[in-house]
Amino acid sequence: MSLGYAQKLSYKEDVGDVGMSEFFDTQQVLQHKITQLAKMIKKSKHLVAFTGAGISTSCGIPDFRGPKGVWTLQREGKGVPEASLPFHRAAPSATHMALVELERAGILKFVISQNVDSLHLRSGIPRHKLSELHGNSFREVCPSCGTEYLRDFEVETIGLKETSRRCCDPKCGAKLMDSVLDWEDELPPKEMKAAEKHCRTADVVLCLGTSLQITPACNIPLKCIRNGGKMVIVNLQKTPKDKRASLVIHGLADKVMAEVLQLLTMPIAPYVRVDLFQIIFHQVQCISESEYAKWSLRVISVHGEKAPLPFIDSVEVTFPERPELKTAVLNQHPFLLKRETLKSRPLHIVLRINFSEGCGCRFISIDLPIDFEAAPDDISQDKNIVIQQLTETAKENEHCGQSSIIDRKHLPDSGETVTTYAVATNIVQYNRLSSPSKTFDVSELTNEVHGGQEKVNLDDGIDIFTDIVPSKKMRSALTNKVNGDWEKVNFDDGIGISANSVPVEKVQSELTNMVNGGRENVNLDDSIDLSSSSVPSKKARVT
C-alpha cells in the first residue's frame, strides 16, 4: 500500500473495522496447519491466490487496518505512518516470490490482488495471470487503444484521471490515465471477469494478508466454495469469512509460505531488480567551421525526458585524461551538462551514477568515449535477454551492480546518440526465511493423532537442510514416535543431509532408528549425501 495513495483517496468516514487485534497460532498448531496447507496445494488442480496489504508489510509498506495501519492511525489522529523506504523501491516479500515459484511450477493458475504496489508484477507473475482489482500505482493506461505502461515511478494521480503523458503509439497519441481506483470507482470489468472466472474454476483459493472487508472484492473468493472448492485464509486478524474457510491460519504470511514451499521442496529464488535509464550525448551542429564542438550530456528516464528518475540521486561527470576539465556534479533532475571542447581531441568521459535510498548498490561507473569526428556504432540487443543475463549474474555473484547496454542509436539528423542501459540495482535473498526457529522439534515434522505422533507424508518428501536442523536434534527430525515406539520416516525422495564429515562406511550404522527394541536401516530410496556443516561424525548416530 502506498502512503501517497492513501493520502490521495477521497475522504470516507466508514472504512470498516480498524485497529484489529492480531492473533498468532501456537508453534505446534501453526506447523500442523502449514502441513495441511502444503498437502492441499500439492493436490490442487487449479490454485488461485487472493492477496491483500498484509503480504507487503514485510516490504516496508504499512497496511490499512492493523495496529499500525494507515486508517488505524488516522482514526487515532496520528496521521499517516512512515514507510521504511521509498515506495518505488519496495522489493517483493517471500510471499510474493513463493507465489512466483508456484506459478512457474504450473501449480498456481491465477493471482487476484487488492494491492496497488505493483509487487506481483515486479516479482515475476505474468500480467495475463494477474487481476489487480484496485489498480496499480505504477501503471498508466491508454483509454483509446488500451496499451498499458508500467513505470518505475509512482503515477501522480489516482481516480482514473488523465496524467501528463501520452500514448507512444504514433497512430494513437491519446492522453494516458492512471489505473488506481478511488472509493466511488467501480472495479474494472476486465479484471473482475478474469478473477471471477478463475475463482469459479478453483479447487483452492488461498487468501493471503487480507481482512476480507472491502466489497465487492472480498466476496470473490467465495465463488470457489459454491462450486465445491475450498478457501484457505492466512491472516493475523480475524475476518468475516473465517467461518466459510476450510482452513484459517493465524501467522505471518512470509513464514507460512516459506515453510509450505520447503515442505514441497521448492526453494524460493532470489529477487533481482533491474532498472533502465538513458544517456543522450548531443553534439551541436554548427554551420560555420570551428575548432570547438559544443555538446551536452543528459541522463534521463526511459519513459521520457520529463518523466521522474527516482532511483538515481546524482551524476558525477569526470574527464580522467583531461585534468584541465573540471568535474561536474549533477544533483538535480534533469541531469544535464553542457560543455564546449576541442573537436580535434577525443574525450574519455566517466559517469558515476549515484543511486538513491533503497537501492542495493551505491553507484556504478560508465565509460563514455567520444570522438567528434566519427559516429559511434549502433548496438541492438534483446531487452529481455539482457535483463535475464543481468539477473542470473547477480544471483550467481550474490550482489547487484552489474550493468549492460541494451541499445545505442546514433541520429545523424539531430546529432544525438541515445544509449539505453540496464543495471541490477537490488538483490534480495529468501533462502533463510524457511528455516524454523531455535525451538524446532519433532512437532514441526509431525502431526498429533489420537495423542500420538503421525508421519508427515507429502508424497514428494521433505528436504531437511543442514543449516536448519542442529545435529543434536537430528534424532527428533528424522524419526516419529508412534504408539510409544520408533518408526521410520519415509520421505520417498530422500533427504539431503550434507557432505563430508561422516565416512561412508558409517552411514549404515549411524542412520538407524529403534524399531520394536531393535535397529532398522532408514530407507530413503534415494542416496543420502552426508555433509559436514551441521552433522559432526561423532554425533551422526540417530538413535
C-alpha positions in Angstrom: 0.0 0.0 0.0 1.3 3.4 -0.9 1.2 6.2 1.6 0.7 8.6 -1.3 -2.2 6.5 -2.4 -3.8 6.7 1.0 -3.5 10.5 1.1 -4.9 10.9 -2.4 -8.0 8.9 -1.7 -11.3 10.9 -1.2 -12.4 11.2 2.4 -14.6 8.3 3.6 -15.9 8.2 7.2 -16.8 4.5 7.3 -13.8 2.4 6.2 -14.8 -0.7 8.2 -13.1 -2.1 11.3 -9.6 -0.8 12.0 -7.1 -1.4 14.8 -7.9 -5.1 14.6 -6.1 -7.3 17.1 -3.6 -9.7 15.8 -3.7 -13.4 16.6 -0.8 -15.9 16.4 -1.3 -19.7 16.3 0.9 -21.6 18.7 4.0 -23.1 17.1 2.6 -26.6 17.2 -0.7 -25.6 15.8 0.9 -23.4 13.1 3.2 -26.3 11.9 0.2 -28.6 11.7 -1.8 -26.1 9.6 1.2 -25.4 7.4 1.5 -29.1 6.7 -2.3 -29.2 5.9 -1.8 -26.3 3.5 1.1 -27.9 1.8 -1.0 -31.1 1.2 -3.9 -29.0 -0.2 -1.6 -27.1 -2.6 0.1 -30.3 -3.7 -3.3 -31.9 -4.5 -4.7 -28.8 -6.1 -5.5 -28.8 -9.8 -6.5 -25.1 -10.0 -4.9 -23.0 -7.2 -5.8 -19.3 -7.1 -4.2 -16.7 -4.7 -6.2 -13.7 -3.4 -3.9 -11.2 -1.8 -4.1 -8.1 0.4 -2.0 -5.5 2.1 -0.7 -7.9 4.7 1.7 -9.6 2.2 3.5 -6.3 1.7 4.1 -5.1 5.3 7.4 -7.0 5.4 8.4 -5.0 2.3 8.2 -1.8 4.4 4.7 -0.8 3.2 2.2 -0.3 6.0 -1.2 -2.0 5.8 -4.6 -0.3 6.4 -6.3 -1.9 9.4 -3.6 -3.5 11.5 -2.5 -2.0 14.9 -0.2 0.5 13.0 -2.2 0.6 9.8 -2.9 3.8 7.8 -6.6 4.0 8.7 -6.0 2.9 12.3 -3.5 5.7 13.0 -5.6 8.2 11.1 -8.7 7.4 13.2 -6.5 7.9 16.3 -5.5 11.3 15.0 -1.8 10.3 14.4 -1.6 10.9 10.7 -0.1 8.6 8.1 2.6 6.2 9.3 6.1 6.4 7.9 7.3 3.9 5.4 10.7 2.3 6.0 11.8 3.0 2.4 10.6 4.8 -0.7 7.5 3.2 -2.1 9.1 2.8 -5.6 12.0 0.8 -4.1 9.9 -1.8 -2.3 11.0 -5.3 -3.1 8.7 -8.3 -3.2 8.3 -10.3 0.0 8.9 -14.0 0.5 5.2 -14.5 -0.1 5.3 -12.7 -3.4 8.2 -14.9 -4.5 6.7 -18.1 -3.2 3.7 -17.4 -5.4 6.1 -17.0 -8.4 7.6 -20.4 -7.7 4.2 -22.0 -7.6 3.2 -20.3 -10.8 6.4 -21.4 -12.6 5.8 -24.9 -11.4 2.3 -24.9 -13.0 0.5 -25.2 -9.6 -0.7 -21.6 -9.2 -3.0 -20.7 -12.1 -4.0 -17.1 -11.2 -3.4 -14.3 -8.8 -6.1 -11.8 -7.7 -4.7 -8.8 -5.8 -6.3 -5.8 -4.0 -2.9 -4.1 -3.7 -1.7 -1.2 -5.8 2.0 -1.6 -5.1 2.9 -3.5 -8.4 4.9 -6.1 -6.4 3.3 -9.1 -8.1 4.4 -7.8 -11.5 7.9 -7.0 -10.2 8.2 -10.4 -8.6 7.5 -12.1 -12.0 3.8 -13.0 -12.1 2.8 -12.7 -15.8 0.3 -9.9 -16.4 -2.2 -12.3 -18.1 -2.3 -14.3 -14.9 -3.0 -11.4 -12.6 -6.1 -9.3 -11.8 -5.3 -6.0 -10.0 -8.8 -5.2 -8.7 -7.9 -1.8 -7.3 -5.4 -0.8 -10.0 -1.6 -0.2 -9.9 0.1 3.0 -8.7 2.9 2.3 -11.3 0.7 1.6 -14.3 -0.8 4.1 -16.9 -3.4 3.0 -19.4 -4.3 4.5 -22.8 -8.1 4.9 -22.8 -8.1 4.9 -26.6 -6.1 1.9 -27.7 -5.8 0.1 -24.3 -2.0 0.0 -24.2 -0.6 -0.3 -20.7 2.6 1.4 -19.5 4.4 0.1 -16.4 6.5 2.7 -14.8 9.4 2.7 -12.3 7.9 5.8 -10.6 4.6 6.3 -8.9 2.0 7.8 -11.2 1.0 11.2 -9.8 -2.8 10.8 -9.8 -5.5 8.3 -8.7 -9.1 8.0 -9.6 -8.7 7.1 -13.3 -7.6 10.7 -14.2 -5.5 12.0 -17.0 -1.8 12.1 -16.4 0.9 14.3 -18.0 2.0 11.7 -20.6 0.6 10.4 -23.9 0.4 7.1 -25.6 3.6 6.3 -27.5 1.8 4.7 -30.5 2.2 7.1 -33.4 -1.3 6.1 -34.6 -2.8 7.0 -31.3 -1.1 9.6 -29.1 -4.1 9.9 -26.6 -3.6 11.2 -23.1 -2.9 8.4 -20.6 -4.8 7.8 -17.5 -3.8 6.4 -14.1 -5.3 3.0 -13.2 -5.9 3.3 -9.5 -9.5 3.4 -8.2 -10.9 5.9 -5.8 -13.6 5.0 -3.3 -16.5 5.5 -5.7 -15.0 4.0 -8.7 -16.3 0.6 -9.9 -14.0 -2.4 -10.1 -12.6 -2.7 -13.7 -14.8 -5.2 -15.6 -11.9 -6.9 -17.4 -10.1 -7.6 -14.1 -13.3 -8.7 -12.3 -14.3 -11.0 -15.1 -11.0 -12.9 -15.0 -11.0 -13.0 -11.2 -14.5 -14.4 -11.0 -13.8 -16.9 -13.8 -10.8 -18.4 -12.0 -12.4 -18.5 -8.6 -15.3 -20.4 -10.0 -12.9 -22.9 -11.5 -10.6 -23.1 -8.5 -10.5 -26.1 -6.2 -8.4 -24.0 -3.7 -8.4 -20.2 -3.2 -5.6 -19.1 -0.9 -6.3 -15.7 0.7 -3.1 -14.1 2.0 -2.8 -11.0 4.1 -6.3 -9.7 3.7 -9.0 -8.8 6.2 -11.7 -9.6 3.5 -13.7 -6.5 4.3 -13.8 -4.4 1.2 -16.7 -5.2 -1.0 -17.3 -6.4 -3.7 -13.7 -7.8 -3.9 -14.0 -9.7 -0.6 -16.8 -11.9 -1.9 -14.9 -13.1 -5.0 -13.1 -16.0 -3.2 -16.4 -17.4 -2.0 -17.3 -18.3 -5.6 -14.9 -21.3 -5.3 -16.9 -22.7 -2.4 -20.2 -22.6 -4.3 -18.6 -24.9 -6.9 -17.1 -27.4 -4.4 -13.7 -25.7 -3.9 -12.0 -24.8 -0.6 -11.0 -21.4 0.8 -7.9 -21.0 2.9 -7.2 -17.8 4.9 -3.7 -16.8 6.1 -4.0 -13.6 8.1 -3.1 -12.2 11.5 -6.6 -10.7 12.1 -9.9 -12.5 12.1 -12.0 -11.9 9.0 -15.8 -12.0 8.3 -15.2 -15.0 6.1 -13.4 -17.3 8.6 -16.4 -19.5 9.1 -16.6 -20.2 5.4 -13.0 -21.2 5.2 -11.7 -24.8 5.2 -8.5 -23.7 7.0 -7.6 -20.5 8.8 -4.0 -19.8 9.7 -3.1 -17.0 12.1 0.6 -16.5 11.3 2.9 -14.3 9.3 2.3 -14.9 5.6 6.1 -15.0 4.8 6.8 -17.7 7.4 3.8 -19.7 6.3 4.5 -19.6 2.6 8.3 -20.1 3.0 7.7 -23.3 5.1 5.0 -24.5 2.8 7.4 -24.3 -0.1 10.1 -26.0 2.0 7.7 -29.0 2.5 7.0 -29.0 -1.2 10.8 -29.0 -1.8 10.6 -25.8 -3.8 13.3 -23.3 -2.9 12.4 -19.6 -3.3 14.7 -17.9 -5.8 16.3 -14.5 -5.0 14.7 -11.4 -6.4 16.8 -9.2 -8.6 15.6 -5.8 -9.7 16.8 -4.4 -13.0 16.3 -0.7 -13.8 16.7 1.1 -17.1 17.9 4.6 -17.9 19.2 6.5 -21.0 22.3 8.7 -21.7 21.9 11.1 -24.5 25.0 12.7 -26.0 24.2 15.7 -28.3 26.7 17.4 -30.5 25.5 20.8 -31.7 25.8 21.1 -35.4 27.5 24.3 -36.4 27.2 26.0 -39.8 30.5 27.8 -39.6 33.8 25.9 -39.3 35.0 25.9 -35.8 37.8 24.1 -33.9 35.4 23.7 -30.9 32.5 21.4 -30.5 29.5 22.4 -28.4 27.9 19.4 -26.7 25.5 18.3 -24.0 25.0 15.2 -21.9 21.7 14.1 -20.4 20.7 11.3 -18.1 17.0 10.6 -18.4 14.2 8.1 -17.8 13.4 5.6 -20.5 9.8 6.8 -20.0 10.5 10.2 -21.5 12.5 13.4 -20.9 10.1 14.8 -18.4 9.5 11.5 -16.5 10.9 11.2 -13.0 14.1 9.1 -12.5 13.6 8.2 -8.8 16.3 5.6 -8.4 19.2 8.0 -9.4 20.2 10.5 -6.8 23.0 12.3 -8.6 25.5 12.0 -11.5 29.2 12.9 -11.4 31.0 13.5 -14.7 34.8 13.3 -14.8 37.4 13.5 -17.6 40.3 11.3 -16.4 42.5 12.0 -19.4 41.9 15.8 -19.3 42.7 17.1 -15.9 42.1 20.7 -17.1 38.4 19.9 -17.5 36.5 20.5 -14.3 34.5 17.6 -12.7 30.7 18.3 -12.9 28.3 17.1 -10.2 24.7 17.0 -11.3 22.4 16.9 -8.2 19.0 17.6 -9.7 16.8 16.1 -12.3 17.0 16.7 -15.2 20.7 15.7 -15.1 22.1 17.9 -17.8 25.7 19.0 -18.6 26.7 21.4 -21.3 30.3 21.9 -22.5 32.5 23.2 -25.4 35.8 21.4 -26.1 38.2 21.0 -29.0 37.0 18.8 -31.8 40.4 17.5 -32.6 40.8 15.8 -29.2 38.6 12.8 -28.4 37.1 12.8 -25.0 37.0 10.0 -22.4 34.1 10.7 -20.1 33.4 8.7 -17.0 29.9 8.9 -15.4 29.4 7.9 -11.8 25.7 7.2 -11.4 24.8 7.5 -7.7 21.7 5.6 -6.7 19.1 6.7 -4.3 17.9 5.3 -1.0 16.6 1.8 -1.2 19.0 0.6 -3.9 21.3 -2.3 -3.0 24.4 -0.7 -4.6 25.6 2.8 -4.1 26.8 3.6 -7.7 28.0 2.3 -11.0 30.6 3.8 -13.3 30.1 4.1 -17.1 32.8 4.9 -19.6 31.7 7.1 -22.5 34.3 7.5 -25.2 33.6 10.5 -27.5 35.1 11.0 -31.0 33.8 14.2 -32.5 35.0 13.2 -36.0 33.3 9.8 -36.2 29.9 8.5 -35.2 29.7 5.6 -32.8 28.4 2.1 -33.9 24.8 1.3 -33.3 24.0 -1.5 -30.8 20.8 -3.5 -30.6 20.2 -6.3 -28.1 17.0 -8.0 -26.9 15.9 -6.2 -23.7 14.5 -9.3 -22.1 17.7 -11.3 -22.8 19.9 -8.6 -21.3 17.7 -8.3 -18.2 17.8 -12.1 -17.8 21.6 -12.2 -18.1 22.0 -9.4 -15.5 19.6 -11.2 -13.2 21.4 -14.5 -13.4 24.8 -12.9 -13.0 23.6 -11.0 -9.9 22.2 -14.3 -8.4 25.5 -16.1 -9.2 27.6 -13.3 -7.6 25.1 -12.8 -4.8 25.4 -9.0 -5.2 24.0 -6.3 -7.5 25.6 -3.5 -9.5 26.0 -5.3 -12.9 25.1 -3.2 -16.0 24.9 -3.6 -19.7 23.9 -1.7 -22.8 20.6 -2.7 -24.3 20.8 -0.5 -27.4 22.6 2.5 -28.9 21.3 4.6 -31.8 23.1 7.5 -33.5 20.7 10.0 -35.0 22.7 12.0 -37.6 19.9 14.5 -38.3 19.8 15.7 -34.7 23.4 14.9 -33.8 22.2 12.8 -30.8 23.4 9.4 -29.7 20.9 7.7 -27.4 22.1 4.8 -25.3 19.9 2.7 -23.1 21.4 1.0 -20.1 20.2 -1.7 -17.8 21.5 -2.1 -14.2 20.8 -4.6 -11.5 20.0 -2.3 -8.5 18.8 -4.8 -5.9 19.0 -8.4 -4.9 17.0 -10.0 -2.1 17.7 -13.5 -0.7 14.9 -15.5 0.8 16.6 -18.9 1.5 16.9 -18.3 5.2 13.2 -17.4 5.8 12.1 -21.0 5.7 14.4 -22.1 8.5 12.4 -23.0 11.6 13.3 -21.1 14.8 15.6 -22.5 17.5 12.6 -24.2 19.1 12.4 -26.6 16.1 11.4 -30.1 17.3 9.6 -33.2 16.1 6.2 -31.3 16.1 7.4 -29.4 13.1 7.6 -32.5 11.0 4.7 -34.5 12.6 1.0 -34.2 13.4 -0.8 -35.1 16.6 -3.0 -38.1 16.0 -5.0 -39.7 18.8 -2.5 -38.5 21.4 0.5 -39.9 19.4 2.6 -38.8 16.5 1.9 -39.4 12.9 4.3 -39.1 10.0 4.0 -36.1 7.7 3.6 -37.7 4.3 3.6 -35.2 1.4 4.4 -37.9 -1.2 7.2 -35.9 -2.7 9.2 -36.0 0.5 10.8 -33.3 2.7 14.2 -31.8 2.4 15.9 -31.2 5.7 18.8 -28.8 5.2 21.9 -28.8 7.2 21.6 -25.2 8.3 18.1 -25.8 9.7 18.4 -29.0 11.9 21.0 -28.9 14.6 22.9 -32.2 14.9 21.8 -32.8 18.5 18.2 -32.7 17.3 18.6 -34.9 14.2 17.0 -37.8 16.0 13.7 -35.9 16.5 13.8 -34.6 13.0 14.3 -38.0 11.3 12.0 -40.1 13.5 8.5 -40.1 14.7 7.1 -41.7 17.8 4.1 -43.9 17.0 2.2 -45.7 19.8 5.3 -45.3 22.0 7.7 -46.9 19.6 10.1 -45.5 17.0 9.1 -45.8 13.4 11.0 -44.9 10.2 10.4 -41.6 8.5 9.8 -42.5 4.8 10.5 -39.4 2.7 10.3 -41.1 -0.8 12.6 -38.6 -2.5 15.3 -38.8 0.1 17.0 -36.4 2.4 20.0 -34.3 1.5 21.9 -34.1 4.8 25.2 -32.8 3.6 28.7 -33.7 2.6 32.0 -34.6 4.2 32.4 -35.3 7.9 30.7 -38.7 8.1 32.7 -41.5 6.5 30.7 -43.6 4.0 31.3 -46.8 6.0 29.5 -45.3 8.9 26.3 -44.4 7.0 24.8 -47.9 7.5 25.2 -47.9 11.3 24.7 -44.2 12.0 21.4 -43.6 10.2 19.1 -46.1 12.0 16.0 -46.0 14.1 14.8 -48.0 17.1 12.0 -50.3 15.9 10.5 -52.7 18.5 13.6 -52.6 20.6 16.0 -53.3 17.7 17.6 -51.4 14.9 16.4 -51.0 11.3 18.0 -49.1 8.5 16.4 -45.8 7.4 15.2 -46.5 3.9 15.2 -43.2 2.0 15.1 -44.8 -1.5 17.4 -42.3 -3.0 21.1 -42.0 -2.0 22.0 -39.8 1.0 24.6 -37.1 0.7 26.2 -36.6 4.1 27.9 -33.4 4.8 29.9 -31.6 7.4 28.3 -28.3 8.2 25.7 -29.4 10.8 26.3 -33.2 11.5 29.6 -33.9 13.1 30.5 -37.6 12.6 30.6 -38.3 16.3 27.0 -37.1 16.6 25.6 -38.5 13.4 24.2 -41.6 15.1 20.4 -41.3 15.1 19.1 -43.5 17.9 
